[in-house]
Amino acid sequence: MPDSSQVKRAVGYRVARIAGIALLALWVAWWTASLLVGRLFFDGSTWNGYPWPHLGLDFLHTWAAEHALAAGQNPYLMALPDPLHRPYAYAPVNLAFFLWTIPLVPAKAIILWDVILAAIVVVAAHACLHVRRDLGLTPIPWAAGVAVPLWSFPVVFAMERGNTDLLVVLLILASVRLGKTPASWASLAAGAVLGLAALLKLYAGLLLAALLLARRRLAAVGLCAGVALLVLATFPWTVQWLSRGLPAFFRWTGNGVSAGRHTQLVTYVHALSAGWDQLMALTGTGALAGRLSLVLATVVLLALLAWVGLAVGRAGDARRRAVELPFLLWTAALATFVPSNSYDYNLVFLPLAVLAVWDARDGWLAQLALFFGALVLQPFRLPLSGNVVLPLKLLVLLAVGRALVSRCVATLPGETRAHLINPDRALAERGAPDARRDEGAPGAAAAGRGAGPSG
């Protein structure tokens, strides 16, 4: 006969499944209505501080570039006929992903693109639920697991703008899948796929550091080779992008973000460098802000990456493979905190990373951090200023990083943080056999924290 705790878990699972189905139905209804009218319903109630009168502002930029290219024009040497009237802002490889838009009018292309974005989120959520199963974490019903990222503000914002950050999620999924094949060519290909991601979105270049920390050297070589080959293949266009398109992009986004500096941060931006700007202004050192804010933000975030990456690199092979997807998603999320133009649509990686590593059996501090983080990851605006919202987003990033460290090693009572980043020391002090020999053993899954992470 099941005990009371088993009954409670079963009831909780059923309630979560019903809630997930209801949330998915509401989400589908919300977006169906929005796509039919061409504008996000209740857009003025989200965290977005400047809702656009139609869907697909960023997507229309790429649509216009594709049509200029089809007409024999150079999208890097002209002001495109999109709402922002600037040269094309993205690397030439982006254009290869949108050739299908040429025969479509904007309204139909936007609908199809948002459906594609939603499908990527569903596939990514499904993969994250598999990670949870591999790590032995608290089971989450499929409907609830998919509803969580779909209802997050970064995903809603990305679909409202039609941005391409979710393509990086798709490429991370492809890279992880390739990395499961035990062959050198697969590791090189997995890295090359991430090299493509780094050209699609420059912040994804930090994935190179993640690969090196995770001891995936062949994949790191593949990333560098992939970037080099793609740049060489599109060299004349890449030069024009770097000299014309990218500077115009930074001028436009820099003006938008700077409006929130030195006074109050905006709620739809998560640039840590902007936070340093304001701190310096409040302490009377505003003259240093422009020179040091980006450096300080980078140093802090790289230290956080080193902490988590060392734990991943020192884990056993099976455990390291199990956490690879959330680690890469978390690294991409961390990278987006560096630039000053970090709008929240490029934070789509964070709710997926939360889904992959959260566990109901984590300590109360972790649960509290994710609870407060959920306040700013859900889509609807609360009476909180940007000065409060940015630290809460950082709190979620830190909580997920801490969870990743915990999943990389069996944590038993009496272990300290030193043990968490040095599993060999922890195992030696417990008199346990080496994790790298035990990872594949039938009893290895029981070596974790209670029913904790397994290889």
C-alpha positions, -999 to +999 in steps of 0.1 A: +000+000+000+015+034-010+025+057+019+012+092+023+043+108+005+037+086-026+001+096-026+010+133-024+035+130-052+009+112-074-017+138-067+008+166-073+017+150-107-019+148-118-026+184-108+005+195-127-006+176-158-041+192-157-026+226-151-001+221-180-029+211-204-049+241-194-020+264-198-011+250-232-048+254-243-047+291-232-014+297-249-026+283-282-058+304-280-038+335-271-013+331-300-039+319-325-059+351-319-027+372-320-015+357-353-049+362-369-050+399-362-012+404-366-006+418-331+000+403-297-031+405-276-024+421-241+010+433-254+008+464-232+005+442-201+038+424-207+073+433-194+080+448-229+083+485-225+076+494-261+051+471-278+051+474-316+018+478-334+023+446-353+041+412-349+075+405-363+095+438-361+128+420-362+116+393-386+106+420-411+142+432-411+154+398-424+124+395-448+133+428-464+170+418-467+160+385-484+138+404-509+165+430-515+189+402-523+164+385-546+161+419-565+199+420-570+206+446-543+231+444-514+212+445-481+244+457-463+247+488-485+212+502-482+186+513-458+162+483-460+124+491-465+115+477-431+102+497-401+137+505-388+153+516-422+188+505-416+214+482-433+211+445-426+224+438-391+232+401-391+259+379-406+254+365-441+248+330-428+215+343-414+201+348-449+205+311-457+179+303-430+152+325-446+153+318-483+118+304-479+105+339-471+111+352-507+078+340-522+057+350-491+041+383-482+051+395-447+018+386-429+020+349-440+058+347-434+054+360-399+027+334-391+049+306-404+080+319-386+062+321-352+049+286-357+085+275-363+097+293-332+070+276-311+079+242-325+116+248-316+105+256-280+084+224-278+113+203-291+138+219-267+114+214-237+110+178-247+148+174-247+150+191-213+125+167-199+147+138-211+176+154-192+155+155-161+148+118-165+185+110-170+194+130-139+167+114-117+150+147-109+114+152-098+091+141-127+072+168-145+043+160-168+050+167-205+023+193-209+035+213-179+071+210-190+063+224-224+040+251-210+067+265-187+090+279-215+062+288-238+047+311-212+080+326-203+085+363-212+117+357-232+099+332-255+068+355-258+090+385-265+111+365-291+079+354-309+064+389-307+096+403-323+102+373-346+139+373-335+163+345-343+177+336-309+157+304-308+177+292-339+207+291-315+186+268-292+180+246-322+217+244-331+226+236-295+201+207-296+217+195-328+252+198-314+243+178-283+227+152-304+258+149-326+280+148-296+263+116-284+279+097-313+313+082-302+333+093-332+358+121-338+339+134-369+308+137-348+326+158-322+340+181-349+306+184-365+290+192-331+315+220-327+310+233-362+272+235-356+280+258-326+303+278-348+273+285-370+254+295-339+282+319-330+278+337-363+240+338-360+244+355-326+277+368-315+272+361-278+271+323-287+308+325-292+311+320-254+301+284-261+337+279-270+347+284-234+320+261-223+333+233-246+369+238-233+357+237-197+337+206-204+368+189-218+353+187-253+384+197-272+375+182-305+342+201-305+361+233-296+383+227-326+352+221-347+336+254-336+367+274-345+370+256-379+333+261-386+335+298-380+366+301-401+351+282-430+318+301-430+336+334-429+358+324-458+328+312-478+310+345-473+341+367-470+330+398-491+296+398-475+311+393-440+334+423-445+304+445-454+284+432-424+313+441-401+319+475-416+283+486-423+256+464-409+269+457-374+279+493-365+245+505-376+229+478-354+250+488-323+242+525-329+205+518-329+204+494-300+229+515-280+206+545-282+177+525-270+194+509-241+212+541-230+178+557-223+177+535-192+212+542-180+222+564-150+185+568-141+165+535-140+171+503-158+143+491-181+125+459-174+129+443-208+168+445-209+191+424-188+225+439-196+247+436-165+270+463-180+241+487-179+237+479-142+273+487-136+268+520-154+241+530-130+260+518-099+290+540-110+267+569-116+252+566-081+287+565-065+299+595-084+322+576-108+299+579-138+329+591-160+343+556-157+311+539-167+317+537-204+352+523-200+347+498-172+311+486-171+315+461-199+349+449-184+334+445-149+303+426-162+325+403-183+348+395-154+319+387-130+302+365-156+334+347-167+341+339-130+306+324-127+312+304-159+345+291-146+329+279-113+302+259-131+324+248-160+350+234-137+323+213-120+311+200-153+346+193-165+355+173-134+323+152-134+324+116-147+319+111-184+283+099-182+273+127-158+290+153-180+271+140-210+238+142-190+243+179-181+257+190-215+224+204-228+215+225-197+251+236-194+253+249-230+218+266-226+229+282-193+262+294-209+243+310-238+220+327-213+250+339-193+266+353-224+236+375-231+241+394-199+274+409-213+264+432-242+246+465-235+219+456-261+207+425-242+170+426-248+151+398-230+142+379-262+177+366-262+172+351-227+151+322-242+178+298-230+172+305-193+137+291-188+148+260-207+178+256-184+156+260-154+133+232-167+162+209-172+178+211-138+152+222-112+144+197-086+117+198-059+143+182-034+167+212-037+172+233-006+149+261+004+173+288-008+173+274-043+135+272-043+133+308-030+156+320-057+136+304-085+104+316-070+115+352-071+130+346-105+097+332-118+082+366-111+103+382-138+103+352-162+065+350-165+053+374-192+030+399-175+044+431-160+044+435-122+049+468-103+087+463-102+113+486-116+142+476-138+165+481-108+148+452-091+141+430-122+178+428-133+190+414-100+162+389-100+172+376-135+208+373-122+195+354-092+179+329-116+211+326-135+230+319-103+204+294-090+206+274-122+244+275-122+244+262-086+219+235-096+243+224-124+271+222-100+250+200-077+240+177-106+276+171-115+285+153-084+268+132-057+263+156-028+260+138+006+256+153+041+288+169+053+302+179+019+313+214+013+314+236-017+350+225-022+337+190-027+311+202-052+339+215-075+362+185-068+343+152-070+374+131-068+382+146-034+347+140-022+347+104-033+381+098-018+370+112+016+339+089+015+361+060+006+340+055-026+354+040-059+363+064-086+332+080-103+346+076-138+348+038-133+315+035-115+294+058-138+282+030-160+276+004-132+241-008-125+241+007-090+257+040-100+223+058-102+218+051-065+251+069-056+235+103-058+217+124-032+189+102-022+171+099-055+194+126-069+212+129-102+225+098-118+248+093-147 
